[in-house]
Amino acid sequence: MDRSSLYRVSSTAPQIMSLLALVICAVAWAGIVRDPPGDEGPMAHIYQLIMVGQIPLMVFFLVMVARRGHRKNLPVFGLQIALWISALAAVPILGL
């Protein structure tokens, strides 16, 4: 992979992952998938992996932007952070 494709992946993957985490929260809140008794369930584990997995991608994107000196790409990083926080806040808001 060349640098431009790594840059493109690191700029879009965290946004997609955050939206997927929000979808998982909505599915769990709606009760479409039931958790087994005595366990968090697979939805919670997938959510946790998605939320932790996007942190290295966001850091990589921030390093790439800082190296290139492109301040115009900082709003993309702000969007990544905002989506991550909204996916994180969805759990206590929805009571999951």
N, C-alpha and C positions, 0 to 999 in steps of 0.2 A: 504494500500500500504506500502510495506517495503521500506527501504532507497535505496536499489539498483535500484528498479523500478522508484522511484522518481528521482534518479540521472540520469538514462537513459532517462527519459522523459525530464528533464531539460537540458540535453545535446543535444538532437535532435530536440525538438519542436521549439526552436527559429530559427534553420536553415531552417526547413520546412516552418515556418511562413514567413521568409524573402523571400524565393523562391516564395511562394504564392503571396507575395506583389509585387515581380517583375513581375509575371505573370499577376497580375491585372493591373500593369502599362502598360505592353505590349498590353493587350486587350483594354485598354482605348485609348492608342496611335493609335492602328490599327483602332479604330472606330467601333469595333464589337458591343459594347454596347453604345447606345446613352444616354446622360444625359438629363433629363427633363429640359425644359427652366426655368431659375430662381433658379435653385438648383444645388448643387454640384453633386448630383446623388448617387445612391447606391454604385457604385464602389469606390468612394472617401471615403464614410463612412466605408466601409468594410476595405479598405486600412488603414485608420486611426486607427481603432480598432485593426487590426493585429499588426501595428507598436507599438502601446502603450502597447498592451497585452503581447508582448514578453519581455519587459523590466523587469518585476518581475521574469520571468523565468530565464533570464540571471543573475540577481542578486542572485537568489536562487542557481544557478549552481556555481557561483563564491564563495558563502559562503560555499557550500559543498566542493569545491576543497580546499578552504583555511582551513577548519576544518580538512580535511584528510591529508593535507600537500602534495598533489600530484601535483608537478610542471609539470609533464608530461601531464597533462590535460589542461594546460594553452593555448596550440595552439587551442584547441577546442573553448575556450572562445574567442581567437583572430579571429577565423573563424566566430563565431557568431557576433562579432562586425563588421567585414568586410562586412558580408552579410547585416547587418542592415544598415550600412552606404551606401552601394551600392543601397539598396532599397529606402533609403531616398533621395539619389542623383538622382535617376531615374526620379523623378517628375520634377525638373527644367531642367534636360537635355533633356527630351522628350517634355517639354513645356506643361505639364498637369496642 
